[in-house]
Amino acid sequence: MAGKQVVIIGAGISGLKTASELYKKGFDSCVVIEARDRVGGRLHTVPGYKNNKYDVGASWHHDTLVNGLFLEELSMPKEQRASFVFDDDALVVIDQEKGRIDQDPDMTLEVLMEELLKYNQLQYFEDLDVKDVNFFETIVKYLYERRDLLTDDQIRYIPQLARYMESWHGIDWKSLSSKCLEIAHQGRNAFVLNYDTIVERIASSFPKGWLKLGTEVISVNTEGKKVVVSTSSGEVYESDYVVITIPQSVLAHSLSPTPRKGRIEFTPPLASNIQDAFQRTHYGALGKVIFEFDKCCWSKDRSRAITMAKSNPEIARKVRDAQELNQLVEKLNSDTKYNFKNGESWDFPLFFVNLAKHTDNPSLILLMADPLTTYIESLPEKEKVYDFFKPVVKEVLKAFDCFEPVVTDFEDKLDETSEGPVLKNVLTTKWTQDPYALGAYSACSPGDDPMDLILALAGSETSKVRFAGEHTIMDGAGCVYGAWNSGVREASFIAEKMGKVRS
Ligand SMILES: Cc1cc2nc3c(=O)[nH]c(=O)nc-3n(C[C@H](O)[C@H](O)[C@H](O)COP(=O)(O)OP(=O)(O)OC[C@H]3O[C@@H](n4cnc5c(N)ncnc54)[C@H](O)[C@@H]3O)c2cc1C
């Protein structure tokens, strides 16, 4: 049995930061055990066509006024930090029939969107006991109550624009909590080029020998004075503290006895407040598809676009004729159902990043939410993925002033004379299929309270079993910098308890 001061489970950003801080504080005997054969976890930079680099996990530094990781990056010489660009310019909004409808002087959808978000927020500010409902229901309620103040077009298109929130939370409007909907942006968003620089920097700020890759932790036993951590390859570690940074989705499997990859057996079992809190939390699945072209034949004016799901031409009449809100919710709910068998890309809101605007890379990055993510990530071939998205990609290119048809050349056989865009490669994330991620990050459905799990996992003043990760913190919840903050928090806690004061 190897003796260590601290065992850290998981080498994502929270685990790496914990190790880095412990080393800074004078710890000299720790181990970071990681199931995958790489560090970074949900930060993962991969090569594509012509070795262009893409982040298939996180891409942005959010909340750059308060983001500690971003501020740490800024404090370093430029050549040592990851480049970034601010890409918050106005969103291009595309409808299947109408084409571009952003900044439309009659519909003023952007202004309405702000009003709708404020309407949602006010409901829960004014009365703490208001029942949490899904975002779809809140939108219908808004339309019903404000119908005399909205035009038919506004009633038709605002629900579809509002679905833009799905790409923040990674779940669809009918699963998304209205109470937890709001994203209070603390500063601009910076698109990182690329996160691998940051992961490598933090991973090399503590001894290499601490890292144990390709090793899955299978059990944590806290019955004795020390914590005993066992791995699937038979190693056993004994330590003063263990910091568990595995994703919420993987930790959830410790609640049931069924063996599976990533699952950790706890002896004694996880505390009852942790088990209870898991009943009031969910997990989203943001996914990405990257379309790599041979050259940029479209406009570089705008960074981002959203293609709205198709709207119902009958919706304004139905809203105006409605006698009762609940009936209207039911009616519109069945109007907006889809199934994947005959579903198509215009059933979903999709978010596009025009990478060519800020880099020399002629690629479009699409972001989607669950349940679409789970479906697309299960498709085995890039041809199938492209077939699904072809209609929207065509309209996005049109909205960016490219009217030539897309030619596909996945085998890279065409010469370079074609005038229009030649699609060379399609990359798709696989987070929902990855046993060490099982999706993207924590999310809230109606009735959830994310604070419960955070307090249950991170609130103990005495436990030797510590938790870190994006799901264990309020400041930066779900984000890279939240995970990073949680690593700082746990390292400080352990250092204080073990009498290490150096920082
Ligand atoms: C597609 C996508 C887009 C995103 N976009 C953004 C964004 O733009 N900005 C942003 O701020 N955030 C974004 N996020 C969220 C962000 O990536 C995460 O919040 C953050 O990286 C989580 O870090 P972590 O350390 O908490 O967890 P992880 O990175 O998941 O680290 C946990 C580690 O534990 C390991 N592990 C699991 N089980 C075991 C086991 N039994 N034994 C040993 N090791 C184990 C895993 O392999 C993993 O490496 C995105 C996430 C995804 C998936």
The ligand as an SDF file (V2000), in Angstrom:
LIG
                    3D

 53 58  0  0  0  0  0  0  0  0999 V2000
  -19.0080   20.1710  -25.2830 C   0  0  0  0  0  0  0  0  0  0  0  0
  -18.6840   20.9830  -24.0620 C   0  0  0  0  0  0  0  0  0  0  0  0
  -18.5690   22.3570  -24.1620 C   0  0  0  0  0  0  0  0  0  0  0  0
  -18.2710   23.1240  -23.0370 C   0  0  0  0  0  0  0  0  0  0  0  0
  -18.1030   24.4720  -23.1750 N   0  0  0  0  0  0  0  0  0  0  0  0
  -17.6520   25.1970  -22.1420 C   0  0  0  0  0  0  0  0  0  0  0  0
  -17.2180   26.5280  -22.3320 C   0  0  0  0  0  0  0  0  0  0  0  0
  -17.1940   27.0300  -23.4570 O   0  0  0  0  0  0  0  0  0  0  0  0
  -16.7730   27.2300  -21.2490 N   0  0  0  0  0  0  0  0  0  0  0  0
  -16.7510   26.6720  -19.9980 C   0  0  0  0  0  0  0  0  0  0  0  0
  -16.3550   27.3670  -19.0550 O   0  0  0  0  0  0  0  0  0  0  0  0
  -17.1170   25.3830  -19.7980 N   0  0  0  0  0  0  0  0  0  0  0  0
  -17.5430   24.6330  -20.8410 C   0  0  0  0  0  0  0  0  0  0  0  0
  -17.8060   23.3000  -20.6680 N   0  0  0  0  0  0  0  0  0  0  0  0
  -17.7200   22.7290  -19.3160 C   0  0  0  0  0  0  0  0  0  0  0  0
  -16.2770   22.4650  -18.8850 C   0  0  0  0  0  0  0  0  0  0  0  0
  -15.6180   21.7510  -19.8810 O   0  0  0  0  0  0  0  0  0  0  0  0
  -16.2900   21.6830  -17.5890 C   0  0  0  0  0  0  0  0  0  0  0  0
  -17.0490   22.3880  -16.6200 O   0  0  0  0  0  0  0  0  0  0  0  0
  -14.9000   21.4560  -16.9840 C   0  0  0  0  0  0  0  0  0  0  0  0
  -13.9470   21.1330  -17.9460 O   0  0  0  0  0  0  0  0  0  0  0  0
  -15.0360   20.3560  -15.9410 C   0  0  0  0  0  0  0  0  0  0  0  0
  -13.7990   20.1070  -15.3150 O   0  0  0  0  0  0  0  0  0  0  0  0
  -13.7640   19.0690  -14.0880 P   0  0  0  0  0  0  0  0  0  0  0  0
  -12.3880   19.0350  -13.6020 O   0  0  0  0  0  0  0  0  0  0  0  0
  -14.8490   19.3990  -13.1350 O   0  0  0  0  0  0  0  0  0  0  0  0
  -14.2100   17.6540  -14.7110 O   0  0  0  0  0  0  0  0  0  0  0  0
  -13.5030   16.7490  -15.8480 P   0  0  0  0  0  0  0  0  0  0  0  0
  -12.7860   17.5950  -16.8120 O   0  0  0  0  0  0  0  0  0  0  0  0
  -14.5480   15.8460  -16.3820 O   0  0  0  0  0  0  0  0  0  0  0  0
  -12.4350   15.8960  -15.0290 O   0  0  0  0  0  0  0  0  0  0  0  0
  -12.8060   14.7450  -14.3150 C   0  0  0  0  0  0  0  0  0  0  0  0
  -11.8160   13.6350  -14.6360 C   0  0  0  0  0  0  0  0  0  0  0  0
  -12.1470   12.4790  -13.8760 O   0  0  0  0  0  0  0  0  0  0  0  0
  -11.8120   11.3370  -14.6580 C   0  0  0  0  0  0  0  0  0  0  0  0
  -12.5020   10.1630  -14.1120 N   0  0  0  0  0  0  0  0  0  0  0  0
  -13.8080    9.8310  -14.1750 C   0  0  0  0  0  0  0  0  0  0  0  0
  -14.0430    8.6880  -13.5030 N   0  0  0  0  0  0  0  0  0  0  0  0
  -12.8570    8.3010  -12.9820 C   0  0  0  0  0  0  0  0  0  0  0  0
  -12.4370    7.2090  -12.1520 C   0  0  0  0  0  0  0  0  0  0  0  0
  -13.3010    6.2980  -11.6830 N   0  0  0  0  0  0  0  0  0  0  0  0
  -11.1270    7.1030  -11.8340 N   0  0  0  0  0  0  0  0  0  0  0  0
  -10.2170    8.0230  -12.2570 C   0  0  0  0  0  0  0  0  0  0  0  0
  -10.5640    9.0810  -13.0330 N   0  0  0  0  0  0  0  0  0  0  0  0
  -11.8700    9.2320  -13.3730 C   0  0  0  0  0  0  0  0  0  0  0  0
  -12.2800   11.7340  -16.0510 C   0  0  0  0  0  0  0  0  0  0  0  0
  -11.6580   10.9410  -17.0370 O   0  0  0  0  0  0  0  0  0  0  0  0
  -11.8540   13.2010  -16.1030 C   0  0  0  0  0  0  0  0  0  0  0  0
  -10.5920   13.3850  -16.6950 O   0  0  0  0  0  0  0  0  0  0  0  0
  -18.1000   22.4940  -21.7740 C   0  0  0  0  0  0  0  0  0  0  0  0
  -18.2010   21.1080  -21.6740 C   0  0  0  0  0  0  0  0  0  0  0  0
  -18.4760   20.3450  -22.7950 C   0  0  0  0  0  0  0  0  0  0  0  0
  -18.5340   18.8510  -22.6730 C   0  0  0  0  0  0  0  0  0  0  0  0
  1  2  1  0
  2  3  1  0
  2 52  2  0
  3  4  2  0
  4  5  1  0
  4 50  1  0
  5  6  2  0
  6  7  1  0
  6 13  1  0
  7  8  2  0
  7  9  1  0
  9 10  1  0
 10 11  2  0
 10 12  1  0
 12 13  2  0
 13 14  1  0
 14 15  1  0
 14 50  1  0
 15 16  1  0
 16 17  1  0
 16 18  1  0
 18 19  1  0
 18 20  1  0
 20 21  1  0
 20 22  1  0
 22 23  1  0
 23 24  1  0
 24 25  2  0
 24 26  1  0
 24 27  1  0
 27 28  1  0
 28 29  2  0
 28 30  1  0
 28 31  1  0
 31 32  1  0
 32 33  1  0
 33 34  1  0
 33 48  1  0
 34 35  1  0
 35 36  1  0
 35 46  1  0
 36 37  1  0
 36 45  1  0
 37 38  2  0
 38 39  1  0
 39 40  1  0
 39 45  2  0
 40 41  1  0
 40 42  2  0
 42 43  1  0
 43 44  2  0
 44 45  1  0
 46 47  1  0
 46 48  1  0
 48 49  1  0
 50 51  2  0
 51 52  1  0
 52 53  1  0
M  END
$$$$
